[in-house]
Amino acid sequence: MMAEPMGFFTDTTVCIGCKACEVACKEWNQLPAESGGANTLSGESYDNTRRLSGTTWRHVRFIEQFNEDRSQGRWLMMSDVCKHCVQAGCLEVCPTGAIIRTEFDTVVIQADVCNGCRACISACPFGVIDINPITGTAMKCTLCYDRMQAGMIPACAQACPTQSIQFGPISELRQRAEKRVRQLHEAGQTDAYIYGDESILGGLNSFYLLVDEPEVYGLPSNPQLPSRNLVPSATLSAAGAAAMGLLGLVSLRKRRMDRLAAERRAEREESAEPVEGGEEGDA
């Protein structure tokens, strides 16, 4: 039976970049360190994790915004994670049934069923999924499915000291998010808005409050499902097949014409050759 849809509401305006969520996620899910713990500094602010991966299911983005003389600026921080889309591209393309939708309306990859084909990696418009080099299977955030089954809060939300990551029923989180946006607008921060409502892939079960364009946070403004590309891609494939077929016919016709021309040349050459001894007999 389906339980009430559950998920995350991430308020980026109160994220302090402490990375407690990253650490809690690694510890609870027993995820290995990148490069055996010998990860090099990125040189990109304090963001040394860089991206989500098969062994990093939470990633705190650090975004610096300064003018040229650095007299004015601000930090934008966001704890990124799988969006657990209501319409999930990864689930749509998985050939083995390894990716399932749970009773909490979240999306989970079953590592023991995954064959490592990587179809889900290319299907995810958010770049969330990656291969775990240890297991050779695709992995991502499970929204702590094991903890949820036991009535516990996901590790990242439990560890967040500012309640930037809030966990609960989606209907309740939507109300909290709308209230927070109104509060920020009344305080003069009119650029605050919600990313991940029903207009994006039917709604994201992990959605965000942002204060700049989605691309600034590394998020697509208009993510698309693989199925949305089926008609144009099928049309292009059909056109390409027709063009290849036409080229094949032209090539076949050319080979036939060349063969006929060669045969005619050979016949003319044979008819033009003198009969051996013919001139002496006449004499």
HUJOCOR-V545250 format. One record per residue. N is the residue number from 1. PHI is phi in degrees with one decimal (NA if undefined). D_CENTER is the distance of its C-alpha to the mean C-alpha in Angstrom with 2 decimals. Layout:
n->N phi->PHI d_center->D_CENTER
n->N phi->PHI d_center->D_CENTER
//
This chain:
n->1 phi->NA d_center->29.02
n->2 phi->-75.6 d_center->26.30
n->3 phi->-82.7 d_center->26.85
n->4 phi->-68.6 d_center->26.09
n->5 phi->-55.1 d_center->22.37
n->6 phi->-120.4 d_center->21.58
n->7 phi->-178.5 d_center->19.04
n->8 phi->-117.4 d_center->18.79
n->9 phi->-116.7 d_center->20.10
n->10 phi->-107.0 d_center->19.51
n->11 phi->-92.4 d_center->22.25
n->12 phi->-69.0 d_center->21.33
n->13 phi->-72.0 d_center->24.94
n->14 phi->-114.3 d_center->26.37
n->15 phi->-71.6 d_center->23.95
n->16 phi->-107.6 d_center->26.13
n->17 phi->69.1 d_center->23.65
n->18 phi->-75.2 d_center->25.60
n->19 phi->67.5 d_center->22.67
n->20 phi->-59.6 d_center->24.53
n->21 phi->-65.4 d_center->21.39
n->22 phi->-61.0 d_center->19.80
n->23 phi->-65.0 d_center->23.09
n->24 phi->-62.1 d_center->23.57
n->25 phi->-64.5 d_center->20.21
n->26 phi->-61.8 d_center->21.03
n->27 phi->-67.2 d_center->24.56
n->28 phi->-65.9 d_center->24.10
n->29 phi->-89.3 d_center->21.44
n->30 phi->53.3 d_center->23.34
n->31 phi->-88.3 d_center->20.46
n->32 phi->-71.8 d_center->21.86
n->33 phi->-71.3 d_center->22.07
n->34 phi->-66.8 d_center->20.18
n->35 phi->52.8 d_center->22.53
n->36 phi->66.2 d_center->25.12
n->37 phi->91.2 d_center->25.57
n->38 phi->-100.0 d_center->26.44
n->39 phi->-68.8 d_center->23.49
n->40 phi->-84.2 d_center->24.63
n->41 phi->-67.8 d_center->24.68
n->42 phi->-79.6 d_center->22.04
n->43 phi->76.3 d_center->24.59
n->44 phi->-109.6 d_center->22.18
n->45 phi->59.2 d_center->24.15
n->46 phi->-97.3 d_center->23.93
n->47 phi->-89.0 d_center->20.23
n->48 phi->-96.4 d_center->20.56
n->49 phi->-74.6 d_center->17.54
n->50 phi->74.6 d_center->15.39
n->51 phi->-161.4 d_center->11.89
n->52 phi->-73.9 d_center->10.42
n->53 phi->-154.7 d_center->10.93
n->54 phi->-68.4 d_center->12.48
n->55 phi->-119.8 d_center->15.62
n->56 phi->-129.7 d_center->14.71
n->57 phi->-96.1 d_center->13.38
n->58 phi->-127.4 d_center->14.85
n->59 phi->-142.1 d_center->14.85
n->60 phi->-88.4 d_center->17.45
n->61 phi->-82.1 d_center->16.83
n->62 phi->-113.6 d_center->20.18
n->63 phi->-123.9 d_center->20.68
n->64 phi->-93.0 d_center->24.18
n->65 phi->-130.3 d_center->25.73
n->66 phi->-130.5 d_center->29.27
n->67 phi->-79.0 d_center->31.67
n->68 phi->-61.6 d_center->33.26
n->69 phi->-90.1 d_center->36.14
n->70 phi->58.2 d_center->34.00
n->71 phi->-80.0 d_center->36.58
n->72 phi->-134.4 d_center->34.04
n->73 phi->178.2 d_center->30.53
n->74 phi->-156.6 d_center->28.25
n->75 phi->-104.4 d_center->25.54
n->76 phi->-113.0 d_center->22.37
n->77 phi->-129.7 d_center->20.73
n->78 phi->-149.8 d_center->17.85
n->79 phi->-86.5 d_center->16.80
n->80 phi->-91.9 d_center->13.03
n->81 phi->-163.5 d_center->11.67
n->82 phi->-58.8 d_center->9.60
n->83 phi->-87.7 d_center->10.43
n->84 phi->46.9 d_center->11.89
n->85 phi->-59.6 d_center->11.56
n->86 phi->-64.9 d_center->14.81
n->87 phi->-111.2 d_center->13.24
n->88 phi->-95.7 d_center->10.34
n->89 phi->-64.0 d_center->8.47
n->90 phi->-63.0 d_center->8.19
n->91 phi->-65.6 d_center->11.89
n->92 phi->-65.3 d_center->12.71
n->93 phi->-103.3 d_center->12.14
n->94 phi->-61.3 d_center->13.34
n->95 phi->-84.2 d_center->16.72
n->96 phi->-108.3 d_center->18.54
n->97 phi->77.3 d_center->18.17
n->98 phi->-70.3 d_center->16.82
n->99 phi->-97.1 d_center->14.44
n->100 phi->-125.9 d_center->16.81
n->101 phi->-103.1 d_center->17.43
n->102 phi->-82.1 d_center->20.12
n->103 phi->-66.9 d_center->23.27
n->104 phi->-96.6 d_center->21.82
n->105 phi->67.6 d_center->19.10
n->106 phi->-101.3 d_center->16.44
n->107 phi->-113.2 d_center->13.88
n->108 phi->-128.7 d_center->14.89
n->109 phi->-97.5 d_center->14.35
n->110 phi->-87.3 d_center->17.87
n->111 phi->-61.9 d_center->18.17
n->112 phi->-78.1 d_center->21.48
n->113 phi->-109.6 d_center->20.17
n->114 phi->-65.2 d_center->17.01
n->115 phi->-104.2 d_center->18.04
n->116 phi->71.6 d_center->15.31
n->117 phi->-73.6 d_center->14.45
n->118 phi->75.2 d_center->10.76
n->119 phi->-60.6 d_center->10.09
n->120 phi->-67.2 d_center->7.64
n->121 phi->-63.0 d_center->5.58
n->122 phi->-74.3 d_center->5.64
n->123 phi->-80.4 d_center->5.63
n->124 phi->-78.5 d_center->2.80
n->125 phi->-75.7 d_center->3.65
n->126 phi->-105.2 d_center->4.00
n->127 phi->63.8 d_center->3.11
n->128 phi->-83.5 d_center->5.36
n->129 phi->-87.7 d_center->6.46
n->130 phi->-153.5 d_center->8.94
n->131 phi->-86.3 d_center->12.40
n->132 phi->-80.2 d_center->15.40
n->133 phi->-65.9 d_center->18.02
n->134 phi->-79.9 d_center->20.79
n->135 phi->-93.0 d_center->19.96
n->136 phi->73.5 d_center->17.97
n->137 phi->-119.0 d_center->15.68
n->138 phi->-72.6 d_center->12.08
n->139 phi->-144.4 d_center->12.30
n->140 phi->-165.2 d_center->11.10
n->141 phi->-57.1 d_center->13.24
n->142 phi->-102.0 d_center->15.68
n->143 phi->55.2 d_center->17.22
n->144 phi->47.3 d_center->20.18
n->145 phi->-54.4 d_center->20.95
n->146 phi->-64.3 d_center->24.05
n->147 phi->-69.6 d_center->25.37
n->148 phi->-61.7 d_center->24.82
n->149 phi->-62.8 d_center->26.81
n->150 phi->-95.5 d_center->29.56
n->151 phi->77.0 d_center->29.57
n->152 phi->-102.4 d_center->28.22
n->153 phi->-81.0 d_center->25.94
n->154 phi->-53.2 d_center->22.63
n->155 phi->-58.4 d_center->23.48
n->156 phi->-65.4 d_center->21.55
n->157 phi->-66.3 d_center->23.22
n->158 phi->-63.9 d_center->26.48
n->159 phi->-86.3 d_center->26.43
n->160 phi->-63.6 d_center->25.52
n->161 phi->-81.1 d_center->28.91
n->162 phi->-112.1 d_center->28.43
n->163 phi->60.5 d_center->26.72
n->164 phi->-65.4 d_center->23.77
n->165 phi->-99.1 d_center->21.73
n->166 phi->-113.7 d_center->23.48
n->167 phi->-115.0 d_center->23.11
n->168 phi->165.0 d_center->24.78
n->169 phi->-62.6 d_center->24.95
n->170 phi->-58.0 d_center->22.60
n->171 phi->-59.8 d_center->25.71
n->172 phi->-71.8 d_center->27.38
n->173 phi->-65.1 d_center->24.49
n->174 phi->-60.6 d_center->24.25
n->175 phi->-64.7 d_center->27.96
n->176 phi->-61.6 d_center->27.71
n->177 phi->-64.4 d_center->25.05
n->178 phi->-62.5 d_center->27.23
n->179 phi->-63.5 d_center->30.24
n->180 phi->-66.7 d_center->28.64
n->181 phi->-62.8 d_center->27.65
n->182 phi->-60.5 d_center->31.25
n->183 phi->-63.0 d_center->32.61
n->184 phi->-68.5 d_center->30.80
n->185 phi->-62.1 d_center->31.88
n->186 phi->-65.9 d_center->35.44
n->187 phi->-84.7 d_center->35.32
n->188 phi->100.8 d_center->34.50
n->189 phi->-93.3 d_center->30.76
n->190 phi->-78.8 d_center->30.01
n->191 phi->-87.0 d_center->26.57
n->192 phi->-73.4 d_center->25.11
n->193 phi->-157.7 d_center->22.88
n->194 phi->-99.6 d_center->20.41
n->195 phi->-108.0 d_center->16.70
n->196 phi->119.0 d_center->15.29
n->197 phi->-78.1 d_center->18.31
n->198 phi->-64.0 d_center->18.73
n->199 phi->-74.4 d_center->17.93
n->200 phi->-109.5 d_center->14.16
n->201 phi->51.0 d_center->12.95
n->202 phi->76.6 d_center->16.35
n->203 phi->112.6 d_center->16.03
n->204 phi->-103.9 d_center->13.98
n->205 phi->-79.7 d_center->15.88
n->206 phi->-129.8 d_center->14.88
n->207 phi->-120.0 d_center->15.89
n->208 phi->-133.7 d_center->17.38
n->209 phi->-102.1 d_center->20.53
n->210 phi->-118.7 d_center->20.06
n->211 phi->-127.9 d_center->22.82
n->212 phi->-151.8 d_center->21.17
n->213 phi->-59.9 d_center->18.71
n->214 phi->-55.1 d_center->15.04
n->215 phi->-60.7 d_center->14.26
n->216 phi->-61.5 d_center->16.80
n->217 phi->-92.1 d_center->14.76
n->218 phi->78.6 d_center->11.56
n->219 phi->-110.5 d_center->10.31
n->220 phi->-73.9 d_center->10.02
n->221 phi->-75.8 d_center->13.38
n->222 phi->-141.1 d_center->12.68
n->223 phi->-64.1 d_center->9.26
n->224 phi->-125.4 d_center->9.94
n->225 phi->-78.5 d_center->9.93
n->226 phi->-57.4 d_center->10.43
n->227 phi->-64.9 d_center->14.03
n->228 phi->-65.6 d_center->14.57
n->229 phi->-97.8 d_center->14.57
n->230 phi->-65.3 d_center->16.96
n->231 phi->-64.4 d_center->20.16
n->232 phi->-63.7 d_center->19.75
n->233 phi->-70.3 d_center->18.35
n->234 phi->-66.6 d_center->21.20
n->235 phi->-62.7 d_center->23.64
n->236 phi->-64.7 d_center->22.75
n->237 phi->-63.9 d_center->22.98
n->238 phi->-63.4 d_center->26.34
n->239 phi->-63.5 d_center->27.59
n->240 phi->-64.1 d_center->26.69
n->241 phi->-64.8 d_center->28.44
n->242 phi->-63.5 d_center->31.43
n->243 phi->-64.5 d_center->31.69
n->244 phi->-64.3 d_center->31.58
n->245 phi->-63.4 d_center->34.18
n->246 phi->-63.0 d_center->36.38
n->247 phi->-62.5 d_center->36.21
n->248 phi->-63.7 d_center->37.14
n->249 phi->-63.6 d_center->40.13
n->250 phi->-61.6 d_center->41.26
n->251 phi->-65.0 d_center->41.05
n->252 phi->-62.8 d_center->42.95
n->253 phi->-62.9 d_center->45.60
n->254 phi->-64.2 d_center->46.01
n->255 phi->-64.6 d_center->46.58
n->256 phi->-64.5 d_center->49.15
n->257 phi->-63.1 d_center->50.94
n->258 phi->-63.9 d_center->51.04
n->259 phi->-66.9 d_center->52.47
n->260 phi->-63.0 d_center->55.13
n->261 phi->-63.3 d_center->56.08
n->262 phi->-65.9 d_center->56.47
n->263 phi->-64.0 d_center->58.62
n->264 phi->-65.8 d_center->60.84
n->265 phi->-62.5 d_center->61.33
n->266 phi->-64.1 d_center->62.32
n->267 phi->-64.0 d_center->64.80
n->268 phi->-64.1 d_center->66.36
n->269 phi->-65.8 d_center->66.73
n->270 phi->-66.7 d_center->68.42
n->271 phi->-70.5 d_center->70.82
n->272 phi->-83.9 d_center->71.71
n->273 phi->-73.5 d_center->72.76
n->274 phi->-70.4 d_center->76.65
n->275 phi->-73.7 d_center->78.17
n->276 phi->-61.9 d_center->79.33
n->277 phi->79.7 d_center->83.15
n->278 phi->-65.5 d_center->83.53
n->279 phi->-69.8 d_center->85.43
n->280 phi->-67.2 d_center->88.00
n->281 phi->-62.5 d_center->88.84
n->282 phi->-67.9 d_center->89.67
n->283 phi->-68.1 d_center->91.94
//
